[in-house]
Every structure is written in C-alpha cells, then in structure tokens.
C-alpha cells in the first residue's frame, strides 16, 4: 500500500517544489538585493506614499471626477509625473503602497526625488524617448520632462525635480544598496514622512529646530484629515506633562499648556524673544516666574465692534458755542486668559507687581490699563489670575469640566470667531492669520510629553465634502 501511494506523492511534492521555485525565482528577479536602490543618506525629508490607497480614496472618487492632477495642484494633463501617478499599472509600477520620496539640500540646489519600483521598463521605453548611459558598470536610461530629470533601469525609476545639475544629482542618488531595508505603510496611512533638521542648511534652520527629528503619518479618514506625529528635540523641554482643562464647545481659539522651568532658557535662543527680554528684563522675569510650572489657558472669540459717543463744542449758525454729540466706533478683542497659581499669596504678589508697574488699577475690580479695550483682572477661588474682556462670557466653573493628560492642547473653530466677515478685522492683530482658517470647521492639536520628546495628533475638519487631503493641500497653497 505504501508503494502504491509513494510515486503520486513524490510527483506532487516535486511539482509543488518546482512551482515554489519558479515563484521564488520570479520574485527574486523583481526584488533581488543587488537591484535595490535606497534613498540617499543625509536627506532632510524622506517618506512614503501609499499610492494604491490614495488612488482608491481620492483619484477615482466622484468628488474629484477622476481629476488626479488636482492632488498635485497642477491643471495640465501634460504633466508627466501626474500622468504616471494616475496610471501606475500602465507603467509597470509595483509596490504602490510604498512609493518612496525624499528631499536633499546641497550647496548648489535643493533636490526632491521620487523612487518607483518597476516590474519592467518596456512601457517607459516605448512612451518616452530615452538615452542610454553606463552607471556603476550597468546600463541605465534617461529622459527629461518639464518637471525634472528621469533615470531608470529594468527595476527602478527615479524622478528628480528640475534644479541645477539635477542630472548629476540623479546619477549620485541612483546607487545600488543590497542592504537597503524598507518599512511598508499600513492600510490606514496615506502618507508618511520624517524631517531631520540636522541636514537643513544652518541659514534655514530655526534655533528651536536645531538637530531635531519630526515624523508624520497622515491617516486615512473620509471625514477629516488626521495626522499622528512625534518630535525629538530641545523644544520638548519647554512643556510639562500634566492635567489640562478641555474647552467648552463654543470657543473660537483655545490654547492651554504648562511651561517647564527650562522653557524660558530655551526660548532665549530665539533672537526675537532674546532682544525683547533684554529690553524689559525685570517685567519678563516677573511674568515668567508666575507662568512657569503653572497651567496657562488662553481663549479668543474674535473681535467686537463697539460704539462710543462724545460731545464736542461747535459753533452754530448764530455763532453760538453749543455741544454736539458725535459717535465713534472701535474694535475690541474678545478674550480670556487664566493663569493658575500655587497659592493666593503668589497670586497677590504678582497682582501687586502689576499695580506698581501701572498695568492694573489699584481698586477692585482691577481694570487693565494696558490696551484700549475694556477688560478686568480678578483672582478666583482656585488662586488663578483671570484677565477677561467684559464682553467675554464666563467659563463653566462647574465640576463637570473635562480634563486631559497632555503637555499642550490647541483647538481652533473659526465659526465661533466673530468679525471674520468684517473687512476691517483684517487690520487687527491676528486678523489675516485667523481669516486663513475660514474654510476650516475645526482644528485640534494635542501634544504629550515622554522621555524621548513629544508625540501627539492633529485633526483638521473642513466645511465642504471634498476629500480632506485635497482640501488640506489647497489650504496650504493659499
């Protein structure tokens, strides 16, 4: 009986082994280590595009009417890069869930590149007239379009945006690396990227971003744009991780955080802050001592146009001096600032300093003298110093206020920012900045501190039903 089944079993085993061998051989031809091209070192930006996911969610949606060029803010159907990204299957592009991109700064130019993995290069050779060159003892092909320079072989296609000596840069970038490793994007991520400021020229690097690393992951969400992020750098030492209050639902701009002891030493590295600090060092020291290690909450609900009347002496037709009433209009910010203090004594000490400096009246209710808007200062039962415009409604002081463990929380809701439709508002401080958010329904920013740095989440919800990634790119363009 054993001999009866031995030969068929052997044949089946050999057949399966052959099929397995053929499949492995075919895969090896595509992803052989000797054919891997890796992203260059010293890139200030590198990441991946889940093209397969984006095409499913955006490119062929009825909202875009199949206009994939809109994703890249380009209206021309002759755009080669957009054409290839729109139909990657036609050009034998595989691994569409991991299209790698990078940007590198050099002394002569800044280069942006995209690296595609190919199954074969036959279609590209037929569509684009290419020149043949020898690179690293291997034959490769090149062609140029208005977007930049293209370099490819059987398994890899490299695009480098148009720049000074982009063809020379592309040849440097097109290097084989048998030890290259890649991390695939998950199905929930549309885009991912890492920014390393150590590779940005010193002239472009902000002091707080010196030698930092920021990683971003744009997640798939049909209703809003969601970005998970991590940050490693000295700016993480500005904040404390603590329990922060969450806002009420009808607040326009809301920001709350707790600043650490070392935060102001770090801020002094910023030239603009440092120069102002030297001019008013005594005032800054008092304010900073009251702020550090305490929770600071800022609310802003826009501007309100106020009316005021006054009388002037004028001469009438009978040459008599009479009082005439005149009306004037002015704009006041609607805001509320609350700064928690450790004790009532600490709050009173800071209040007396403000009174000595002539910034606050000496009689209760304490009127703010600085600024031409009607606001007052008070110390509540929680030993918090509260500065509030009279036209700002009180916060809910009940015990049901929600809290969150975080280092910083920011929320923007333009629908609750009054005055955005008034053209005169654009002349006010923050006016132009706030108007930039008119097409957005809600933005939330959350940062949590850990021993390695900061991590958090950003959520952006727009007013229209168009895909949030498209709206975000249009918003950034403006």
C-alpha positions, 0 to 999 in steps of 0.5 A: 500500500505504501508503494502504491501511494509513494510515486503520486506523492513524490510527483506532487511534492516535486511539482509543488517544489518546482512551482515554489521555485519558479515563484521564488525565482520570479520574485527574486528577479523583481526584488533581488538585493543587488537591484535595490536602490535606497534613498540617499543618506543625509536627506532632510525629508524622506517618506512614503506614499501609499499610492494604491490607497490614495488612488482608491480614496481620492483619484477615482472618487466622484468628488474629484471626477477622476481629476488626479492632477488636482492632488498635485495642484497642477491643471495640465494633463501634460504633466508627466509625473501626474500622468504616471501617478494616475496610471501606475499599472500602465507603467509597470509600477509595483509596490504602490503602497510604498512609493518612496520620496525624499528631499536633499539640500546641497550647496548648489540646489535643493533636490526632491526625488521620487523612487518607483519600483518597476516590474519592467521598463518596456512601457517607459521605453516605448512612451518616452524617448530615452538615452542610454548611459553606463552607471556603476558598470550597468546600463541605465536610461534617461529622459527629461520632462518639464518637471525634472530629470528621469533615470531608470533601469529594468527595476527602478525609476527615479524622478528628480525635480528640475534644479541645477545639475539635477542630472548629476544629482540623479546619477549620485542618488541612483546607487545600488544598496543590497542592504537597503531595508524598507518599512511598508505603510499600513492600510490606514496611512496615506502618507508618511514622512520624517524631517531631520533638521540636522541636514537643513542648511544652518541659514534655514534652520530655526534655533528651536529646530536645531538637530531635531527629528519630526515624523508624520503619518497622515491617516486615512479618514473620509471625514477629516484629515488626521495626522499622528506625529512625534518630535525629538528635540530641545523644544520638548523641554519647554512643556510639562506633562500634566492635567489640562482643562478641555474647552467648552464647545463654543470657543473660537481659539483655545490654547492651554499648556504648562511651561517647564522651568527650562522653557524660558532658557530655551526660548532665549535662543530665539533672537526675537524673544532674546532682544525683547527680554533684554529690553524689559528684563525685570517685567519678563522675569516677573511674568515668567516666574508666575507662568512657569510650572503653572497651567496657562489657558488662553481663549479668543472669540474674535473681535467686537465692534463697539460704539462710543459717543462724545460731545464736542463744542461747535459753533452754530449758525448764530455763532453760538458755542453749543455741544454736539454729540458725535459717535465713534466706533472701535474694535475690541478683542474678545478674550480670556486668559487664566493663569493658575497659581500655587497659592493666593499669596503668589497670586497677590504678589504678582497682582501687586507687581502689576499695580506698581508697574501701572498695568492694573488699577489699584481698586477692585475690580482691577481694570487693565490699563494696558490696551484700549479695550475694556477688560478686568483682572480678578483672582478666583477661588482656585488662586488663578489670575483671570484677565477677561474682556467684559464682553467675554462670557464666563467659563463653566466653573462647574465640576463637570469640566473635562480634563486631559493628560497632555503637555499642550492642547490647541483647538481652533473653530473659526465659526465661533470667531466673530468679525471674520466677515468684517473687512476691517478685522483684517487690520487687527492683530491676528486678523489675516492669520485667523481669516486663513482658517475660514474654510476650516470647521475645526482644528485640534492639536494635542501634544504629550510629553515622554522621555524621548520628546513629544508625540501627539495628533492633529485633526483638521475638519473642513466645511465642504465634502471634498476629500480632506487631503485635497482640501488640506493641500489647497489650504496650504497653497493659499 
